[in-house]
Amino acid sequence: MHLYTSTIPSGNAYKVELLLAHLKIQYETTSLNILSTPSETRKPEFLTINPNGRIPVLVLDDGTPLAESNAILFYLAEETPYLPSTKLGRAHVLQWLFFEQYSHEPYIAVWKFCTYWGGFGSRSEDEIAKLKTRGQDALDIMEKHLEGKTFLADEMFSIADIALYAYTSAAEAIGFSVGENVKKWLKRVEEREGHVRINKDPTGKCPL
Ligand SMILES: N[C@@H](CCC(=O)N[C@@H](CS)C(=O)NCC(=O)O)C(=O)O
């Protein structure tokens, strides 16, 4: 397998790297510069791999490219301990994967990118306030859900936890308020055997 990732740490790529580490799957990588203008992911050769011009993309051994971090997680997790065996359990996992992409990543990942690499300069005050409020809302929903629970879906460590861990683990350092339930859950994820940290930032701007 071959993973297209980025030269700077990407939470979306990290989700896939974290699951591949847990599954002990060997793979090769190509790291693209998403800070260049245009981003290397927008060049014609990459657009033939992912017309949406974004990493991560996992190219399977038969050459089939698979884009969208959470789709990649779902593909890799089939018939492994990282996906519940019940129909409802799998739907609960999907519930969190969609939550991550619609209510969490668009705010917290963007906030992280602006904090370390992009700057907030091109955004209006309203837009900046919305990013912060909606990101905090997502963290507060997780905090409430995790009361009395060990993991997000069906009391088992699954790709729901891997998907949400990627950007939640950076949230406090970039100025969000992270509650005790989420903090304990982050620790539980980090204590799983096989856990790996996100790649270091070669630009040195991001400590996470
Ligand atoms: N929904 C996508 C989002 C992927 C995404 O936003 N990737 C960013 C890096 S984290 C990217 O490739 N940015 C470069 C660009 O948009 O040109 C996923 O979950 O994979």
PDBQT file of the ligand as one rigid body, heavy atoms in Angstrom, charges set to zero:
ROOT
HETATM    1  N1  LIG A 301     -12.347  15.384   4.150  1.00  0.00    +0.000 N 
HETATM    2  C1  LIG A 301     -10.973  15.142   3.813  1.00  0.00    +0.000 C 
HETATM    3  C2  LIG A 301     -10.167  16.389   4.148  1.00  0.00    +0.000 C 
HETATM    4  C3  LIG A 301      -8.739  16.258   3.647  1.00  0.00    +0.000 C 
HETATM    5  C4  LIG A 301      -7.984  17.565   3.786  1.00  0.00    +0.000 C 
HETATM    6  O1  LIG A 301      -8.537  18.626   4.107  1.00  0.00    +0.000 OA
HETATM    7  N2  LIG A 301      -6.679  17.479   3.517  1.00  0.00    +0.000 N 
HETATM    8  C5  LIG A 301      -5.833  18.639   3.595  1.00  0.00    +0.000 C 
HETATM    9  C6  LIG A 301      -4.674  18.355   4.548  1.00  0.00    +0.000 C 
HETATM   10  S1  LIG A 301      -5.255  17.981   6.178  1.00  0.00    +0.000 SA
HETATM   11  C7  LIG A 301      -5.249  18.937   2.218  1.00  0.00    +0.000 C 
HETATM   12  O2  LIG A 301      -4.972  18.046   1.460  1.00  0.00    +0.000 OA
HETATM   13  N3  LIG A 301      -5.046  20.233   1.898  1.00  0.00    +0.000 N 
HETATM   14  C8  LIG A 301      -4.448  20.650   0.675  1.00  0.00    +0.000 C 
HETATM   15  C9  LIG A 301      -5.393  21.364  -0.225  1.00  0.00    +0.000 C 
HETATM   16  O3  LIG A 301      -6.604  21.471   0.095  1.00  0.00    +0.000 OA
HETATM   17  O4  LIG A 301      -4.931  21.831  -1.252  1.00  0.00    +0.000 OA
HETATM   18  C10 LIG A 301     -10.442  13.922   4.572  1.00  0.00    +0.000 C 
HETATM   19  O5  LIG A 301     -10.931  13.652   5.666  1.00  0.00    +0.000 OA
HETATM   20  O6  LIG A 301      -9.558  13.233   4.057  1.00  0.00    +0.000 OA
ENDROOT
TORSDOF 0
